[in-house]
Amino acid sequence: MNLLAPLARPALSLSGRQRARTWGLLAGIALLVLLALLSLATGSRAIALDVTWQALAAPDLHNDQHLILRELRLPRTLVALLAGLALGVAGAVMQAVTRNPLAEPGLLGINAGAALAVISGVALLQLTSMAQYLWCAFFGAGLAGIVVFVLGQAHETGTNPVRLVLAGAGLSVMLGSLTGIIVLNSPPEVFDHFRHWASGSLAGSGFGLLHIPALAIGCGLAAALAIAARLNALALGHDLGRALGVNLRLTWLLACLAVMLLAGAATAVAGPIGFIGLVAPHLARMLVGPDYRWILPYSALLAAGLLLGADVLGRVLAAPEEIAAGIITLLLGGPCFIVLVRRFRLSRL
Protein backbone atom coordinates (compact mmCIF):
# COMPACT_ATOMS: atom_id res chain seq x y z
CA MET A 1 0.00 0.00 0.00
CA ASN A 2 3.00 2.34 0.03
CA LEU A 3 2.31 3.33 -3.57
CA LEU A 4 -1.09 4.73 -2.55
CA ALA A 5 0.35 7.07 0.08
CA PRO A 6 1.43 9.83 -2.33
CA LEU A 7 -2.07 9.82 -3.86
CA ALA A 8 -4.01 9.65 -0.61
CA ARG A 9 -2.36 12.47 1.35
CA PRO A 10 -0.56 15.36 -0.30
CA ALA A 11 2.31 16.39 1.93
CA LEU A 12 1.95 20.01 3.05
CA SER A 13 4.94 19.83 5.36
CA LEU A 14 8.08 17.82 4.89
CA SER A 15 8.30 14.71 7.02
CA GLY A 16 11.63 13.37 8.19
CA ARG A 17 11.76 10.96 5.25
CA GLN A 18 10.95 13.70 2.79
CA ARG A 19 13.59 15.96 4.28
CA ALA A 20 16.14 13.17 3.90
CA ARG A 21 15.10 12.73 0.25
CA THR A 22 15.41 16.48 -0.34
CA TRP A 23 18.87 16.63 1.23
CA GLY A 24 19.85 13.56 -0.76
CA LEU A 25 18.75 15.31 -3.95
CA LEU A 26 20.80 18.40 -3.09
CA ALA A 27 23.81 16.22 -2.25
CA GLY A 28 23.41 14.44 -5.59
CA ILE A 29 23.39 17.76 -7.42
CA ALA A 30 26.56 18.84 -5.59
CA LEU A 31 28.31 15.56 -6.44
CA LEU A 32 27.24 15.89 -10.07
CA VAL A 33 28.78 19.37 -10.21
CA LEU A 34 32.05 17.99 -8.82
CA LEU A 35 31.98 15.16 -11.34
CA ALA A 36 31.39 17.67 -14.14
CA LEU A 37 34.45 19.65 -13.00
CA LEU A 38 36.45 16.41 -13.01
CA SER A 39 35.25 15.73 -16.55
CA LEU A 40 36.39 19.18 -17.64
CA ALA A 41 39.83 18.66 -16.09
CA THR A 42 40.41 15.11 -17.35
CA GLY A 43 41.66 14.12 -20.79
CA SER A 44 44.71 13.47 -22.90
CA ARG A 45 45.97 16.77 -21.52
CA ALA A 46 45.22 17.21 -17.82
CA ILE A 47 44.05 20.66 -16.73
CA ALA A 48 44.34 21.78 -13.10
CA LEU A 49 41.08 22.41 -11.28
CA ASP A 50 41.98 26.05 -10.56
CA VAL A 51 42.63 26.60 -14.28
CA THR A 52 39.35 24.84 -15.05
CA TRP A 53 37.49 27.22 -12.76
CA GLN A 54 39.24 30.24 -14.30
CA ALA A 55 38.30 29.07 -17.78
CA LEU A 56 34.65 28.92 -16.75
CA ALA A 57 34.56 32.16 -14.75
CA ALA A 58 36.88 34.38 -16.78
CA PRO A 59 37.95 32.74 -20.04
CA ASP A 60 41.12 33.90 -21.75
CA LEU A 61 40.89 33.30 -25.50
CA HIS A 62 44.69 33.44 -25.78
CA ASN A 63 45.12 30.56 -23.32
CA ASP A 64 45.15 27.20 -25.13
CA GLN A 65 43.98 25.35 -22.01
CA HIS A 66 40.95 27.62 -21.75
CA LEU A 67 40.16 27.02 -25.42
CA ILE A 68 40.42 23.23 -25.04
CA LEU A 69 38.13 23.30 -22.05
CA ARG A 70 35.46 25.61 -23.48
CA GLU A 71 35.41 24.38 -27.07
CA LEU A 72 35.94 20.63 -26.58
CA ARG A 73 35.34 19.45 -23.02
CA LEU A 74 32.50 21.72 -21.93
CA PRO A 75 30.09 20.71 -24.75
CA ARG A 76 31.11 17.06 -24.25
CA THR A 77 30.29 17.30 -20.55
CA LEU A 78 26.95 18.97 -21.26
CA VAL A 79 26.06 16.23 -23.76
CA ALA A 80 26.82 13.56 -21.13
CA LEU A 81 24.66 15.35 -18.55
CA LEU A 82 21.74 15.87 -20.93
CA ALA A 83 21.82 12.37 -22.40
CA GLY A 84 22.26 10.76 -18.99
CA LEU A 85 19.36 12.49 -17.27
CA ALA A 86 17.14 11.86 -20.31
CA LEU A 87 17.89 8.13 -20.34
CA GLY A 88 17.40 7.84 -16.57
CA VAL A 89 13.96 9.44 -16.60
CA ALA A 90 12.94 7.54 -19.75
CA GLY A 91 13.93 4.25 -18.11
CA ALA A 92 11.97 5.04 -14.95
CA VAL A 93 8.85 5.91 -16.96
CA MET A 94 9.24 2.73 -19.02
CA GLN A 95 9.48 0.54 -15.91
CA ALA A 96 6.39 2.18 -14.42
CA VAL A 97 4.07 1.92 -17.42
CA THR A 98 5.16 -1.60 -18.46
CA ARG A 99 5.45 -2.85 -14.85
CA ASN A 100 8.62 -4.56 -16.03
CA PRO A 101 11.75 -4.16 -13.84
CA LEU A 102 13.96 -4.95 -16.85
CA ALA A 103 12.45 -2.30 -19.13
CA GLU A 104 14.69 0.42 -20.56
CA PRO A 105 14.45 2.89 -23.48
CA GLY A 106 15.97 0.48 -26.00
CA LEU A 107 12.99 -1.81 -25.37
CA LEU A 108 10.81 0.46 -27.54
CA GLY A 109 13.11 0.04 -30.52
CA ILE A 110 14.28 3.65 -30.24
CA ASN A 111 17.99 2.80 -30.39
CA ALA A 112 17.43 0.48 -33.35
CA GLY A 113 15.35 3.08 -35.20
CA ALA A 114 17.98 5.76 -34.68
CA ALA A 115 20.79 3.43 -35.79
CA LEU A 116 18.96 2.45 -38.99
CA ALA A 117 18.25 6.09 -39.82
CA VAL A 118 21.89 7.07 -39.29
CA ILE A 119 23.39 4.27 -41.38
CA SER A 120 20.81 4.91 -44.11
CA GLY A 121 21.74 8.59 -44.20
CA VAL A 122 25.45 7.80 -44.34
CA ALA A 123 25.14 5.07 -46.97
CA LEU A 124 22.41 6.50 -49.19
CA LEU A 125 22.71 10.26 -48.71
CA GLN A 126 26.49 10.44 -48.11
CA LEU A 127 26.07 12.35 -44.83
CA THR A 128 29.36 13.00 -43.06
CA SER A 129 28.82 15.56 -40.27
CA MET A 130 27.51 15.05 -36.74
CA ALA A 131 24.85 17.72 -37.30
CA GLN A 132 23.41 15.65 -40.14
CA TYR A 133 23.57 12.43 -38.08
CA LEU A 134 21.62 14.21 -35.35
CA TRP A 135 18.58 14.88 -37.48
CA CYS A 136 18.58 11.36 -38.94
CA ALA A 137 18.86 9.76 -35.52
CA PHE A 138 16.14 11.94 -34.06
CA PHE A 139 13.79 11.16 -36.95
CA GLY A 140 14.48 7.41 -36.76
CA ALA A 141 14.05 7.26 -32.98
CA GLY A 142 10.78 9.15 -33.05
CA LEU A 143 9.36 7.13 -35.93
CA ALA A 144 10.27 3.84 -34.23
CA GLY A 145 8.59 4.98 -31.02
CA ILE A 146 5.39 5.90 -32.89
CA VAL A 147 5.32 2.54 -34.70
CA VAL A 148 5.77 0.63 -31.42
CA PHE A 149 3.03 2.65 -29.73
CA VAL A 150 0.61 1.91 -32.60
CA LEU A 151 1.50 -1.80 -32.62
CA GLY A 152 1.12 -1.91 -28.83
CA GLN A 153 -2.53 -0.86 -29.01
CA ALA A 154 -5.05 -3.44 -27.84
CA HIS A 155 -8.39 -2.49 -29.38
CA GLU A 156 -10.45 -3.44 -26.34
CA THR A 157 -8.33 -1.99 -23.53
CA GLY A 158 -6.10 0.63 -25.12
CA THR A 159 -2.35 0.36 -24.90
CA ASN A 160 -1.22 -2.96 -23.44
CA PRO A 161 2.16 -3.32 -21.65
CA VAL A 162 2.80 -6.85 -22.92
CA ARG A 163 1.92 -5.93 -26.50
CA LEU A 164 4.10 -2.84 -26.25
CA VAL A 165 7.13 -4.81 -25.04
CA LEU A 166 6.68 -7.51 -27.67
CA ALA A 167 6.21 -4.92 -30.41
CA GLY A 168 9.37 -3.11 -29.29
CA ALA A 169 11.42 -6.30 -29.15
CA GLY A 170 10.22 -7.45 -32.56
CA LEU A 171 10.82 -4.07 -34.17
CA SER A 172 14.33 -3.87 -32.64
CA VAL A 173 15.29 -7.21 -34.17
CA MET A 174 13.93 -6.27 -37.57
CA LEU A 175 15.57 -2.82 -37.63
CA GLY A 176 18.84 -4.27 -36.32
CA SER A 177 18.85 -6.78 -39.17
CA LEU A 178 18.29 -4.04 -41.74
CA THR A 179 21.12 -2.00 -40.20
CA GLY A 180 23.45 -5.00 -40.43
CA ILE A 181 22.54 -5.59 -44.08
CA ILE A 182 23.33 -1.96 -44.98
CA VAL A 183 26.64 -2.00 -43.07
CA LEU A 184 27.80 -5.26 -44.67
CA ASN A 185 26.98 -4.04 -48.17
CA SER A 186 28.46 -0.55 -47.87
CA PRO A 187 31.99 0.73 -48.57
CA PRO A 188 34.44 0.79 -45.61
CA GLU A 189 34.22 4.58 -45.28
CA VAL A 190 30.49 4.29 -44.52
CA PHE A 191 31.24 2.00 -41.60
CA ASP A 192 33.96 4.39 -40.38
CA HIS A 193 31.46 7.26 -40.21
CA PHE A 194 28.82 5.09 -38.54
CA ARG A 195 30.95 3.38 -35.90
CA HIS A 196 31.89 6.61 -34.09
CA TRP A 197 28.23 7.39 -33.39
CA ALA A 198 27.19 3.77 -32.82
CA SER A 199 29.88 3.20 -30.16
CA GLY A 200 28.33 5.89 -27.96
CA SER A 201 31.35 8.19 -28.11
CA LEU A 202 30.82 11.69 -26.75
CA ALA A 203 33.96 13.07 -28.38
CA GLY A 204 33.40 15.68 -31.06
CA SER A 205 30.27 17.13 -29.47
CA GLY A 206 29.80 20.84 -30.00
CA PHE A 207 27.51 23.61 -28.80
CA GLY A 208 25.92 23.76 -32.24
CA LEU A 209 24.40 20.29 -31.69
CA LEU A 210 22.86 20.96 -28.29
CA HIS A 211 19.92 23.29 -28.78
CA ILE A 212 17.50 20.89 -30.51
CA PRO A 213 18.18 17.90 -28.18
CA ALA A 214 18.05 20.20 -25.14
CA LEU A 215 14.63 21.50 -26.20
CA ALA A 216 13.32 17.97 -26.83
CA ILE A 217 14.69 16.74 -23.48
CA GLY A 218 13.12 19.71 -21.69
CA CYS A 219 9.71 18.90 -23.21
CA GLY A 220 10.14 15.21 -22.35
CA LEU A 221 11.04 16.00 -18.74
CA ALA A 222 7.99 18.26 -18.44
CA ALA A 223 5.72 15.48 -19.73
CA ALA A 224 7.28 12.89 -17.40
CA LEU A 225 7.05 15.09 -14.30
CA ALA A 226 3.43 15.98 -15.16
CA ILE A 227 2.41 12.32 -14.85
CA ALA A 228 4.71 11.38 -11.93
CA ALA A 229 1.83 11.02 -9.46
CA ARG A 230 -0.22 8.99 -11.96
CA LEU A 231 2.72 6.62 -12.45
CA ASN A 232 2.34 5.59 -8.80
CA ALA A 233 -1.18 4.38 -9.55
CA LEU A 234 -0.30 2.94 -12.95
CA ALA A 235 2.47 0.83 -11.40
CA LEU A 236 -0.25 -0.96 -9.39
CA GLY A 237 -1.95 -2.23 -12.55
CA HIS A 238 -4.71 -1.12 -14.89
CA ASP A 239 -7.64 -2.07 -12.67
CA LEU A 240 -6.35 -0.32 -9.56
CA GLY A 241 -5.21 2.65 -11.59
CA ARG A 242 -8.65 3.02 -13.15
CA ALA A 243 -10.28 2.65 -9.70
CA LEU A 244 -8.13 5.53 -8.44
CA GLY A 245 -9.43 7.74 -11.22
CA VAL A 246 -6.40 7.72 -13.49
CA ASN A 247 -7.04 8.31 -17.19
CA LEU A 248 -5.05 5.35 -18.48
CA ARG A 249 -5.11 6.26 -22.15
CA LEU A 250 -3.94 9.84 -21.54
CA THR A 251 -1.27 8.66 -19.09
CA TRP A 252 0.03 6.09 -21.59
CA LEU A 253 0.07 8.69 -24.35
CA LEU A 254 2.04 11.20 -22.25
CA ALA A 255 4.38 8.46 -21.03
CA CYS A 256 5.17 7.27 -24.56
CA LEU A 257 5.60 10.87 -25.72
CA ALA A 258 8.04 11.51 -22.86
CA VAL A 259 10.04 8.35 -23.62
CA MET A 260 10.22 9.14 -27.34
CA LEU A 261 11.43 12.70 -26.71
CA LEU A 262 13.89 11.80 -23.96
CA ALA A 263 15.37 8.61 -25.38
CA GLY A 264 15.18 9.87 -28.96
CA ALA A 265 17.10 13.06 -28.19
CA ALA A 266 19.66 11.23 -26.02
CA THR A 267 20.25 8.58 -28.69
CA ALA A 268 20.51 11.20 -31.42
CA VAL A 269 23.15 13.28 -29.67
CA ALA A 270 25.15 10.56 -27.86
CA GLY A 271 24.51 7.35 -29.78
CA PRO A 272 22.82 4.15 -28.54
CA ILE A 273 23.91 4.17 -24.87
CA GLY A 274 22.89 0.94 -23.14
CA PHE A 275 21.97 0.00 -19.56
CA ILE A 276 21.95 3.56 -18.14
CA GLY A 277 18.16 3.69 -18.39
CA LEU A 278 17.92 0.24 -16.79
CA VAL A 279 20.23 0.62 -13.80
CA ALA A 280 19.57 4.22 -12.68
CA PRO A 281 15.84 3.75 -11.83
CA HIS A 282 16.66 0.68 -9.74
CA LEU A 283 19.29 2.60 -7.80
CA ALA A 284 16.82 5.46 -7.32
CA ARG A 285 14.13 3.06 -6.07
CA MET A 286 16.58 1.61 -3.54
CA LEU A 287 17.29 5.12 -2.22
CA VAL A 288 13.84 6.74 -2.13
CA GLY A 289 11.28 3.94 -2.30
CA PRO A 290 8.40 3.49 -4.77
CA ASP A 291 7.19 7.11 -5.12
CA TYR A 292 7.79 8.17 -8.74
CA ARG A 293 7.69 11.84 -7.79
CA TRP A 294 11.09 11.15 -6.21
CA ILE A 295 12.25 8.30 -8.46
CA LEU A 296 12.22 10.51 -11.56
CA PRO A 297 14.58 13.27 -10.29
CA TYR A 298 16.84 10.73 -8.57
CA SER A 299 16.99 8.63 -11.75
CA ALA A 300 17.95 11.75 -13.71
CA LEU A 301 20.83 12.59 -11.34
CA LEU A 302 22.09 9.02 -11.06
CA ALA A 303 21.98 8.36 -14.80
CA ALA A 304 23.74 11.65 -15.58
CA GLY A 305 26.43 10.78 -13.04
CA LEU A 306 26.83 7.25 -14.41
CA LEU A 307 27.22 8.39 -18.01
CA LEU A 308 29.57 11.22 -17.09
CA GLY A 309 31.60 8.83 -14.93
CA ALA A 310 31.77 6.31 -17.77
CA ASP A 311 33.04 9.01 -20.12
CA VAL A 312 35.74 10.09 -17.64
CA LEU A 313 36.71 6.45 -17.01
CA GLY A 314 37.02 5.84 -20.76
CA ARG A 315 39.46 8.74 -21.03
CA VAL A 316 41.59 7.49 -18.11
CA LEU A 317 41.78 3.75 -18.83
CA ALA A 318 43.29 4.03 -22.31
CA ALA A 319 45.08 7.40 -22.04
CA PRO A 320 46.16 9.05 -24.25
CA GLU A 321 43.59 7.18 -26.39
CA GLU A 322 39.92 6.89 -25.39
CA ILE A 323 37.29 4.21 -24.89
CA ALA A 324 33.79 5.32 -25.89
CA ALA A 325 31.38 5.93 -23.03
CA GLY A 326 28.87 3.54 -24.63
CA ILE A 327 31.40 0.71 -24.45
CA ILE A 328 32.13 1.42 -20.79
CA THR A 329 28.42 1.39 -19.92
CA LEU A 330 28.01 -1.96 -21.69
CA LEU A 331 30.96 -3.46 -19.78
CA LEU A 332 29.60 -2.24 -16.44
CA GLY A 333 25.92 -2.71 -17.25
CA GLY A 334 26.20 -6.36 -18.32
CA PRO A 335 26.89 -7.68 -14.80
CA CYS A 336 24.16 -5.39 -13.41
CA PHE A 337 21.69 -6.82 -15.91
CA ILE A 338 22.58 -10.39 -14.87
CA VAL A 339 22.03 -9.49 -11.21
CA LEU A 340 18.62 -7.98 -12.00
CA VAL A 341 17.56 -11.02 -14.04
CA ARG A 342 18.49 -13.31 -11.14
CA ARG A 343 16.78 -11.06 -8.62
CA PHE A 344 13.42 -10.80 -10.41
CA ARG A 345 11.77 -14.10 -11.31
CA LEU A 346 9.98 -14.32 -14.64
CA SER A 347 6.66 -14.63 -12.84
CA ARG A 348 7.13 -11.17 -11.33
CA LEU A 349 7.72 -9.34 -14.62
Secondary structure, DSSP 4 states (H G I P E B T S, - for coil): -GGGHHHHS--SS--HHHHHHHHHHHHHHHHHHHHHHHHHH-SSS---HHHHHHHHHS--TT-HHHHHIIIIIHHHHHHHHHHHHHHHHHHHHHHHHHT-TT--GGGGTHHHHHHHHHHHHHHHH---SHHHHHHHHHHHHHHHHHHHHHHTEETTTEE-HHHHHHHHHHHHHHHHHHHHHHHHTS-HHHHHHHHHHHTT--TT--GGGTHHHHHHHHHHHHHHHHTHHHHHHHTT-HHHHHHTT--HHHHHHHHHHHHHHHHHHHHHHH----SHHHHHHHHHHHHH-S-HHHHHHHHHHHHHHHHHHHHHHHHHHTTTS---HHHHHHHHHHHHHHHHHHHS-GGG-
